[in-house]
Each structure stands twice: as structure tokens, then as C-alpha cells.
């Protein structure tokens, strides 16, 4: 099953180039250069992984990560930055980011991380489904 990825970065050429490379690897990619538009997409549909730029005008990667984890905690976020600091990386991981990668990211490394994100999301969704089934079965008078 193809990984469904949301790629968010304010650098249009970077987003287009990376999206094309990811699609060549069989991924279903939605690219976005506006962070608010990206959050609207997160609210409207599901993604296996969100590759999110740390520094963007308006809403930065940390703020976007907070919103995503609050509204869709099962979605896995990989933060991407050309200006990474240890402090930002630690903050991102504490907020629930799956990983933190420096630009320019090696496409093979990023692809592996996206595949791991998809697997992690599937486990989370499966566990939630199992909990719901158990809850339904325990409250129904069969």
C-alpha cells in the first residue's frame, strides 16, 4: 500500500522537487507551501506521514506540530530543517514528532522514515480499533 504523505515547506521549488522524487518511489504525495492550508488538509483527511518544515512564515513547524498532535494524534510527523538546533529537535520530540531531519535530507533516509511512520500509524489505528471493539462488546447485552 502506497504511503500517503503530506509534504509542507514554504520553499516551492524544494517542495516540488522532493514531491516528485517521493512519487517516483511510489508514494501518494500532497504538497503544500502554506502552513495554514496544510493544517486544513490535516483536519480534512488522513495521512500516514507529514514531512513538515520547521521554519515557515506565519505558523512554524513547532506550532503546526502542536495542532496536528492535538487534533490527529495518530498522524506521524517528521520535522525537516535547514537550521536545526539541538533545542528545537528536543522540543519537537517532546511534542510528539516521530523524527527530526536536517536539510538536505537524503531521499533514501527520508523514504525509510516515512515507511516507519506508516507502520507506526497503522499500529496506533489498530490498537484504537481494538479498544473500541472491546468497549462495544463489554457494554452490549448480547
N, C-alpha and C positions, 0 to 999 in steps of 0.2 A: 504494500500500500504506500502510495507516494506521501511524503511528508508535506503537510500544509504549513507554510511558513509566511509570517508577516515580517517584512524587512522594512525598517524605519530608519531613515537618515536624511538630514536636510541637504546633503550634497547629491544633487540629481544625477550627475554622471556616475558617481560611485554606486548609487542605488541601482541604476540601470545596468551597469556592468556586472555587479555582483548578482543581481536577479537573473541575468542571462546565464551566468556560469552555474548558478544553482539549478535553473530549469534544465540545462544540459545534463545535469546529474539526476534528472527525473523528479525533481521537487515541484510542488504546486506553490508558486510564489506570488504573493500580493505585495507590491512595492508601494511605498508611501514616503513623501518628503515632508509632510506636515504632521507634527505630533498629535494635534487635536483630531485630525482626520483618522490617524492610527487608533486613537482611543475609541473613536466612534465605531471603527471596524471591529475592535476587540469586544465592544458591548454587543454588536450585532451578530457576530459569527465566531466560531471556534477555530483555533489554530493549535498545531502541535508545538510550534516554537515561534517565539518572537525575537528577532535579532534587532536590537534597539541601540541606536547611537546614544552615547552618554551626554554629549553636549549639542543641544539644538536650541534655536531661539524659541522663546515662549515657554514651552514645557520641556524641561530637560529630562534625560533618561531616568534619573532617580525619581522624579515626580511621576513620570509615566509608569515606572515600575510599581510605585505605591498604589496607583489607581488600578493597575492590572491585577495585582495580588489581592486587593480588596474586593474587586468585582468578579474576577475569574481566577481564583487561586490555583486551579488545575493547569493553567497555561504556563509553559516553561519559558523563561526569559533569559536570553544571552545578551549581556551588555557588550557593546563594541565601542572602543575609544582610541583616538589618536593621541589623547592627552591623559593617559591613565595615571592615577596616583594610587599608592597603596591604600590611603584612607578611603578614597572613593570605591575601590574594589571591596574593601572590608564592609563599608556601608551597604553596597549593593548586595553582597552575600547575606548580610544580616536581614535585609529586607525581603529576601527570598529569591534573588536571582540564582539561576542554575549555574551560570558561569560568567566570567569576565574575560574578554579577549581584546588584545591590542591590535589596532590597525597598523599596517595592512595585514589582515588575517589570512593565513594560509587556507585556501579553499578546502583542502582535504581535512585539515583540523576542524574547520567550521562545519563541514559536512558530517564528520563523526559526532560532533557535539549536538547537531540537530537531530541525528538519528537517536542519540541517547535521550534527548529531550522528548521525542515522540514516544519512546519506550516508557519513560518515567510518567508522562501524561497518561498513557494507556493504563498503567498500573493504578494511578490515582483514581481514574474514572471507574475502573473495575472494582476497586475497593469501595467507592461510594455506592455503586450499584448493588454490591453485595450487602452493604449496610441497609440500604432501602428495602431490599427483598426480605432480609431478616426482620426488619421493623414491621413490614406489612404482614408477614406470616405470624409474628408474635401478637399482633393486635386484631387479627381477623378470627372470628368464631367459626371455624370450618365445621 
